[in-house]
Amino acid sequence: MSRLRRTALALACAGYVVPAFAQGTAGAFPQRTMRIIVGFPPGSSNDTLARFIASRLNERLGQSVVVDNRPGASGVIGNELAARANPDGHTLLLMTTTYTMTPAVRKVPYDSLRAFAPVALLGVGPLVLVASPSQPFDSVKALIEAARARPGKLTYASAGSGGVNHFAAESFARIAGIQMSHVPYKGGAPALVDVMTGQVNVMFGTLPLTLPQLRGGKLKALGVSSPARSRHLPQAPTIAEAGVPGYYLENWWGLAAPGGVPAGIVERLNAEVASILAEPDASRRLEDAGAEPKPVSSAEFTRLVHTELARWAKVAREANITLD
């Protein structure tokens, strides 16, 4: 037993209140390098946001925070690795909307409701329905007309089967009454490359991934998936107003720890993230990347995750969304 722990035990037996740092709880956290597991490849929107928050946590916590990319199976490989990690707060998962969608279409090697303790929501943002400027359709309605003229011939890309891009496109097709063919990739970045070159017709991409290409004229935006227009793309209508009433989807990003992590560590990390998001520079960085900062309590984030798990399970059943 270390000298510090012997002293803490003696003080406790004498009736003194032992400080949290002496008890090895949240006060002593972190004690070594932390890692944020990202179940998607470098260059993806998830990777971009994870690296941003890692750099800020590094500054605030006084320990290195590294990003560990473990892409594959729409994030499931990274999710499983994080779920099996020691629940001491030193391993976190960059959790996204896709986490709540994948269990609706495939069996996952962890309990989606209990494997993680949602820690902090980072931000939310719409998906953008994008196409190469060379594509003949310039609006949602024109895309729908083209798809109806050639059922199943138009293609859409995704970062992987069962992910947010897949759900977004299949939900869109179902409500619009059209058929498009799915072309899954191992990540959003390679999928977007083939959309930009015209190999695939369209994609529902995240703002962090698509904004640089939209601003550079390499893509055109047909519409956004959110209930309201994005301030980043004010000229792009919502898909609902562009001809698909009732359609909406908001992407979100957050940090989660393996289930069983001490509550004190969750509270500490939630408070640190909230402080980071309140910084003008940090808030501006997220907004410039297309993610609106949205700090909430860990309890609120937990409710969001549970609600989304139920929502997408229902959507998958009704839209018959399956793995290709």
Disulfide bonds with the S-S distance in Angstrom:
none
